[in-house]
Amino acid sequence: MVSVVAISTVERSDGARQLEEVKVMYIRGQVLCQECSSAIWKEWIHGKPMKGAKVAVTCLDSRQQTVYHVSATTDSKGEFHLPVSVSAGGKAMRPAEDCTVGLVSSPDTTCDIMTEFGGGKGGVKPGHVWEQLVAAEYTVGPFFFAPRLCEQPTMAAVDFD
């Protein structure tokens, strides 16, 4: 029998650090529908939260075989929390190295074009990890879908001043 334990370093209230067994790992992020009102088309910084957008995490082993896959839909704030197994195939999961998170589908037919802003279309490795007691939470995004009606302006329409 193989036992796998993921370890997290946790800072105690007295400032000392101790090792704890990580029992729960999550990847969190947000999905937005891009607003087309920006004066500069490539400034995709605004958007509205998308309820019901589907995202997925896929984790691969050293042979590039899928060992873990789960999907979830976003809540009313466009946010998601994907659970990640602490182990797969007898080995500890390392989400920042082994996993990719990306967009799957949009519930809104008026805003369903996947974009690479935030890396959602092609998928990204989870970034910053936040560790609390026996949980580790990784972050990605935000990811964006775009409306079909967003048109790239001509160079004459862009004011660079």
N, C-alpha and C positions, 0 to 999 in steps of 0.2 A: 504494500500500500504506500502510495506517495502522498505526503502531506505538504501543502504549499501554504506559506504564510507571507503575506505582504507586510512590510514593516514601515511605520511612519515615525518620524521624529516629532514629538509634541512638546511645546513649551508649557511648563507648569506655571501656576500663578506666582511661585517664588522665583521665577526666572530660569530655573534649571530645565534642562532638556532631557527627555526620556524616550525610550523606544516603546511604541505601542503597536499592537497588531491591527492593521487596517481591516475592518470588517465590511465596509461599504465604500464603493467608488461611484462617482457620478460625473457626467460631462454635461455642462449647462451652457445655454446660449439663447439667442433670440433670432427670430425670423421676421423681417419687415418687408412691406411692399414699398418699393421705391417711388418717391414723388417725382414727377417730371417737371416740376416748376423751377428747378435750379437754373440759374442764368448760364452756368457752365455745365454742360452735359456730363462731364467726367467727375463732377463733384457730387457723388452719390452719398450724401451725408444725412439726408432726411428720409423718413419713411414712416409708415403706420404699421403697428403690430398686426401680424397675420395669425388669427385664430385658426387652428386646424391644419396648419402646414405640417407636412410629414418630413422628418429628418431621420437619419440612421447612423449608427456607428458600426464599423466593421473592423475586426482585429485579426491580424495575420500572424502566423508563426514564422519561424526562421526559413521555412520552405515556401513561404508566400501562400500558404493554404489558410482559408478562413477557419478560425477557431472560435470566433464569437461574432454574433450579429444581432442587433436589436434595433427596432425603430420606435418612434413615438410621435405624437402630434403635439403641436403647441397649444398653450392655453390662451385665454382672452388677451393676455399681454404679449402674445407672440413668443413666450418663453417655453423652453423645454428643459427637462432633466432626464438624461438617458442613464439608466443604471449600467454599470460595467462590472462584470464578474471579476472577483479578485484573483481567480485562477482559471486556466483553461488548458486542457491536455496535460495536466500535472505540472504546469509551470505558472509562476506568478505573472499576472498581466501587468504590463507597463504601458498605460494608455498613451503617454506622450511619445512613445517609440513604436508601439505595435498597432495603434488604432487610427482610423481615419473617420471623420465625421463630415456629413454633407447633406445637401438638400435631396429630397426624394420627389415630393409633389406639392402642388399648391391647391388649396380648396377653392380658390378664386379664379374663375376663368377670365377675368379682366386683368389679372396680375399673376401670370403663370410662366413668365420667361425667367429661367434660372440665370443668375449672373455669377461672375467670379468675385464680386465685391465681398470681402470677408472669406472668400475661398469656398463658398457653398456649392458651386456647380461641380467643381472637380474634387472637392473634399480636402480637408486639412487635418493635420495632427493637432490634438488638443494642446493648448498652451499652458498658461499659468496654473499652477496647482495650489489650492488652498486646503490646508490640512487642519482638521479640528478633531481632537480626541481620536476616535478610531475610524474616521471617515476622511476620504480625500475627494476633493471636487476640482475638476479641470474645467477650463473655459474655452470657448470658441466663438467666432463671429463678432458682430452680428452678420447673419446671412441675409441676402436680398433676392427677392423676385422683382421683376419689372413688368409694368403694364405693356401690352402690345402696342399701345398708342404712343409710347415714348419715342420720339424721333430725334435722331442725332442732328443738331443744328448745323448749318453750313458755317464755314469759317467767317463769313461776312456777318453772321448774326452773333458771334461771340465777341464780347468786349473784354479785352485783356488789361484795361486800366484799372 
